[in-house]
């Protein structure tokens, strides 16, 4: 697995967040109080947060440095936000196929959404939307998978099965996972290491 190294400061109005993460484990859980910057950390890694100053590296590739900024679409990151952010005008099949580099049918089957491929997002439950968003990230063949409370809308049995399935898929492909979660079951299923982050004035 490629080592992920993040050491940045993010200016947010009157305060700043100092975000640090170094991990070479296949799965890392990020924990901390509300407002500590967990989601911001994922956005910095993905290249979606432009107010960050410092260093972000994956393996031997630098994504952020004083003289370097690699845009999000060149990082090869699979990003699954809390609110799924599906394209409302596209079907489940089209959402999964957006920027797909892998066949979508096996992924849809693995995530239990194969029977939903022709539905529109507005007809899905919250848990179904989360699974489609996860499948879209997986289908893009990411080098790194960033998950922000990915199973929050799922019931406990399905949550446990999908956590195990996603971890197995990531291990098969050698894709490291960084997950933000408050659920200890997610930590146990997806992470080998736990990192805590906090704030500074």
C-alpha positions as CSV (number, residue, x, y, z in Angstrom):
1,X,0.0,0.0,0.0
2,X,1.2,3.5,-0.8
3,X,1.8,5.7,2.3
4,X,-0.5,8.7,2.6
5,X,1.1,11.8,4.2
6,X,-0.9,14.9,5.0
7,X,0.5,17.9,7.0
8,X,-1.5,21.0,6.2
9,X,-3.1,24.1,7.7
10,X,-6.5,25.3,6.4
11,X,-7.7,28.8,6.9
12,X,-11.4,29.0,7.8
13,X,-12.3,32.6,8.5
14,X,-11.0,33.6,11.9
15,X,-9.6,30.2,12.7
16,X,-7.4,27.6,11.1
17,X,-7.3,23.8,11.2
18,X,-4.0,21.9,11.5
19,X,-4.6,18.6,9.8
20,X,-2.0,15.8,10.0
21,X,-2.2,12.2,8.9
22,X,0.5,9.8,8.0
23,X,-0.5,6.2,7.4
24,X,0.7,3.3,5.4
25,X,-2.1,0.9,6.5
26,X,-4.7,-0.4,4.1
27,X,-7.5,1.2,6.2
28,X,-7.4,4.3,8.4
29,X,-10.2,5.7,10.4
30,X,-10.2,9.4,11.3
31,X,-12.1,10.3,14.5
32,X,-12.5,13.5,16.4
33,X,-15.2,15.9,17.8
34,X,-17.6,17.8,15.6
35,X,-15.9,20.7,14.0
36,X,-12.4,19.2,14.3
37,X,-12.0,19.1,10.5
38,X,-12.6,15.4,9.6
39,X,-14.5,16.2,6.4
40,X,-12.2,19.1,5.6
41,X,-9.3,16.6,5.8
42,X,-10.9,14.4,3.2
43,X,-11.6,17.4,1.0
44,X,-7.9,18.5,1.3
45,X,-6.8,15.0,0.3
46,X,-9.2,14.9,-2.7
47,X,-8.1,18.4,-3.8
48,X,-11.5,19.9,-3.3
49,X,-10.3,22.3,-0.5
50,X,-8.1,25.0,-2.0
51,X,-7.5,27.0,1.2
52,X,-5.0,24.4,2.4
53,X,-1.2,25.1,2.8
54,X,1.3,22.4,3.4
55,X,2.0,19.0,1.9
56,X,-0.2,16.1,0.7
57,X,1.5,13.0,-0.8
58,X,0.4,9.5,-1.8
59,X,3.4,7.2,-2.2
60,X,6.0,9.0,-4.2
61,X,3.6,11.5,-5.8
62,X,3.1,15.0,-4.3
63,X,-0.4,16.4,-4.7
64,X,0.1,19.6,-2.6
65,X,3.2,21.5,-1.8
66,X,4.2,25.2,-1.8
67,X,4.8,25.1,-5.5
68,X,2.5,22.2,-6.4
69,X,-1.2,21.6,-6.8
70,X,-2.5,18.6,-8.6
71,X,-6.2,19.1,-9.5
72,X,-8.8,16.6,-8.2
73,X,-9.4,14.9,-11.5
74,X,-5.7,14.0,-11.7
75,X,-5.4,12.5,-8.3
76,X,-7.4,9.3,-8.9
77,X,-9.3,9.6,-5.6
78,X,-12.7,8.0,-5.0
79,X,-14.7,10.4,-2.8
80,X,-18.0,9.4,-1.1
81,X,-19.5,12.4,0.8
82,X,-22.1,12.1,3.5
83,X,-24.9,13.3,1.3
84,X,-24.1,11.0,-1.7
85,X,-24.4,13.9,-4.3
86,X,-25.8,11.8,-7.1
87,X,-26.6,13.4,-10.4
88,X,-30.4,13.8,-10.1
89,X,-31.0,13.7,-13.9
90,X,-29.1,10.5,-14.4
91,X,-30.3,6.9,-13.7
92,X,-28.5,4.7,-11.2
93,X,-26.8,3.0,-14.2
94,X,-25.7,6.3,-15.5
95,X,-24.5,7.5,-12.1
96,X,-22.4,4.4,-11.7
97,X,-21.1,4.7,-15.2
98,X,-20.0,8.3,-14.8
99,X,-16.2,8.3,-15.3
100,X,-16.3,4.5,-14.8
101,X,-13.1,2.6,-15.6
102,X,-14.4,-0.8,-14.3
103,X,-17.5,-2.7,-15.3
104,X,-20.4,-1.4,-13.2
105,X,-22.5,-4.6,-13.1
106,X,-20.3,-6.6,-10.7
107,X,-20.0,-3.5,-8.4
108,X,-23.8,-3.0,-8.4
109,X,-24.3,-6.6,-7.6
110,X,-21.7,-6.4,-4.8
111,X,-23.4,-3.4,-3.2
112,X,-27.0,-4.8,-3.6
113,X,-28.2,-2.1,-6.1
114,X,-28.2,-4.2,-9.3
115,X,-32.1,-4.2,-9.3
116,X,-32.1,-0.4,-9.1
117,X,-30.0,0.3,-12.3
118,X,-32.9,1.9,-14.2
119,X,-34.3,4.0,-11.3
120,X,-33.8,7.8,-10.8
121,X,-32.1,9.0,-7.6
122,X,-35.3,10.6,-6.4
123,X,-36.9,7.2,-6.1
124,X,-34.1,5.8,-3.9
125,X,-33.9,5.6,-0.1
126,X,-31.1,7.3,1.7
127,X,-29.3,4.0,2.1
128,X,-29.7,3.2,-1.5
129,X,-28.3,6.6,-2.6
130,X,-25.3,6.0,-0.3
131,X,-24.6,2.7,-1.9
132,X,-24.9,4.1,-5.4
133,X,-22.4,6.9,-4.5
134,X,-20.0,4.3,-3.1
135,X,-20.4,2.2,-6.3
136,X,-19.7,5.2,-8.5
137,X,-16.4,5.9,-6.6
138,X,-15.4,2.2,-6.8
139,X,-16.2,2.0,-10.6
140,X,-13.8,4.8,-11.2
141,X,-10.9,2.5,-10.2
142,X,-9.5,4.9,-7.6
143,X,-6.0,4.9,-6.2
144,X,-7.4,6.0,-2.8
145,X,-10.9,5.7,-1.4
146,X,-12.2,8.5,0.9
147,X,-15.4,7.7,2.8
148,X,-17.3,10.2,4.9
149,X,-19.8,8.4,7.1
150,X,-20.5,6.1,4.2
151,X,-23.0,3.8,5.9
152,X,-24.8,6.2,8.2
153,X,-28.2,5.6,6.5
154,X,-28.0,1.8,6.6
155,X,-29.3,-0.7,9.1
156,X,-26.8,-2.6,11.2
157,X,-26.8,-6.0,9.4
158,X,-26.5,-4.4,5.9
159,X,-23.8,-2.0,7.3
160,X,-21.7,-4.8,8.5
161,X,-22.0,-6.8,5.3
162,X,-21.2,-3.8,3.1
163,X,-18.2,-2.8,5.2
164,X,-16.7,-6.2,4.8
165,X,-17.4,-6.2,1.1
166,X,-15.9,-2.8,0.5
167,X,-12.8,-3.7,2.5
168,X,-12.4,-7.0,0.6
169,X,-12.8,-5.1,-2.7
170,X,-10.2,-2.5,-1.7
171,X,-7.8,-5.3,-0.5
172,X,-8.2,-7.1,-3.8
173,X,-7.2,-4.0,-5.8
174,X,-4.6,-2.6,-3.3
175,X,-6.6,0.6,-2.7
176,X,-6.1,2.2,0.7
177,X,-9.2,3.6,2.5
178,X,-9.5,6.6,4.7
179,X,-12.9,6.7,6.5
180,X,-14.5,9.3,8.7
181,X,-17.0,7.6,11.0
182,X,-18.4,7.8,14.5
183,X,-19.4,4.1,14.4
184,X,-17.1,1.7,16.1
185,X,-18.3,-1.1,13.9
186,X,-17.1,0.8,10.8
187,X,-13.8,1.3,12.4
188,X,-13.4,-2.4,13.2
189,X,-14.5,-3.5,9.7
190,X,-12.6,-0.9,7.5
191,X,-9.6,0.3,9.5
192,X,-6.3,-1.1,10.7
193,X,-5.3,2.2,12.3
194,X,-7.2,5.1,14.0
195,X,-6.1,8.7,13.8
196,X,-7.6,11.5,15.9
197,X,-7.5,15.1,14.8
198,X,-8.4,18.4,16.6
199,X,-8.5,22.1,16.2
200,X,-6.4,25.1,17.0
201,X,-7.4,28.8,17.3
